[in-house]
């Protein structure tokens, strides 16, 4: 059965959503994990660029917090 909400590439040994929740990741951190997990089976380079975009946001946030 084709599951558009939770497709096969999110369900290996552990569902990505369960991993994100188990580790209490923020929205930005969860997006990074999501895009990294699916890039080979969904949108390729586009997903890697999305993961990088979110990672850059996270880095900038951390740098700002470190400066405070």
C-alpha positions in Angstrom: 0.0 0.0 0.0 1.3 3.4 -0.9 1.4 5.7 2.2 1.8 9.3 1.2 2.0 10.4 4.9 4.7 8.0 6.0 6.4 6.5 2.8 8.8 3.6 2.9 11.9 5.7 2.8 10.9 7.0 6.3 10.3 3.5 7.7 13.4 1.4 7.9 14.3 -0.1 11.3 13.1 3.0 13.1 10.7 5.7 11.7 12.4 9.1 11.2 9.6 10.8 13.1 10.2 8.4 16.1 13.9 9.1 16.0 13.3 12.9 16.0 10.9 12.7 18.9 13.1 10.2 20.9 16.0 12.6 20.7 13.8 15.6 21.4 15.1 17.4 18.3 14.0 20.9 17.4 12.1 21.6 14.2 15.3 22.7 12.5 17.3 19.6 13.7 14.4 17.4 12.6 14.4 18.8 9.1 18.1 18.2 8.8 17.6 14.6 9.8 14.6 14.2 7.5 16.3 15.5 4.4 19.5 13.6 5.0 17.6 10.3 5.5 15.6 10.7 2.3 17.9 12.4 -0.2 19.0 9.2 -2.0 15.4 7.9 -2.6 13.5 11.1 -3.1 14.9 14.4 -4.3 18.6 13.8 -4.5 20.7 16.9 -4.5 17.7 19.1 -3.8 17.2 17.4 -0.4 20.9 17.8 0.4 20.7 21.5 -0.3 17.6 21.8 1.9 19.5 19.9 4.7 22.4 22.4 4.3 20.0 25.3 4.4 18.6 24.2 7.7 22.1 23.3 9.0 23.4 26.8 8.2 20.4 28.2 10.1 21.3 26.0 13.1 24.9 27.0 13.0 24.0 30.7 12.8 21.7 30.3 15.8 24.4 28.6 17.8 27.0 31.2 16.9 24.6 34.0 18.0 24.0 32.2 21.3 27.7 31.7 21.8 28.3 35.4 21.3 25.7 36.3 24.0 
